[in-house]
Amino acid sequence: MNTFKNKRYWILMPPSLLISISLIIFIPENKGMLYAFVVIALFWIVYYTWTYYAKKNSRNKSDSL
């Protein structure tokens, strides 16, 4: 079993992790954590949206064959 199979996740995760950590470090305590959670939420929204459209596109291609 390939643990690094999902390329979309690995494309999106490192930048969002780095952005979240840097926001926590460089922005004052109250706002840094809030913005870090916003970045994490945006990561999951983009990931699931991208996955949904990729599956939808692959279904459309297989239906047209």
C-alpha positions, 0 to 999 in steps of 0.5 A: 500500500502506497501511503503517499498516494494522494498527491492533492493532499501532499501538494496542499499540506506543506504550504498550509502547514508552513503558513499556519506555523509562521502565523502562530510565531510571527503574529501576536497570540490572539490573532495568530491562532485565529488566522492559523485555524482559518488557513487550516479550514481553507486547506480542507475546503480546497482539498475536498473541492479539488477532490470532488471536481476531480472525481466528477471529471473522471466519472464524466470521462468514463461515461462518455466512452 
